[in-house]
Amino acid sequence: MSNLVPFRSMLHTLNRWPSILDDDDFQFLNGPANNGIDLYETKDEVVVKANVAGVASDNIDITFEKGVLWIQADSIQEEDDKENKYYSKSSWNYSYKISVPGMLDHSVDPDVELNGGVLSFVFKKSQATMPKKLII
């Protein structure tokens, strides 16, 4: 009888309808792994990168207060061609709020760059957080 248990579980998986989310090419649809923002640390810096594709720099509002970075970006594009009876309206909206970890050097403003629809922030770490070699 114990040989039937694996067979039954195999039948159960065979009866399940396949899903597009089972395909490795579509894993980005299956959760928050692709949320449009990246955060990582190097030895000297904390780096934040945010997707703001399709938004010009003058339509991006950035606030950094009490260790929280808030990025709001929006763009509306309208096209109206009365001769051909054509109208199009597109909009993009992004809002990210992320806590930037670590002890940052607040005397230095972060480097901010918009390149290819990606907004990058580089925060310098405080000297107090840098590793120190101790001598015995």
Order of alpha helices (4+ residues) and beta strands (2+ residues): alpha-beta-beta-beta-beta-beta-beta-beta
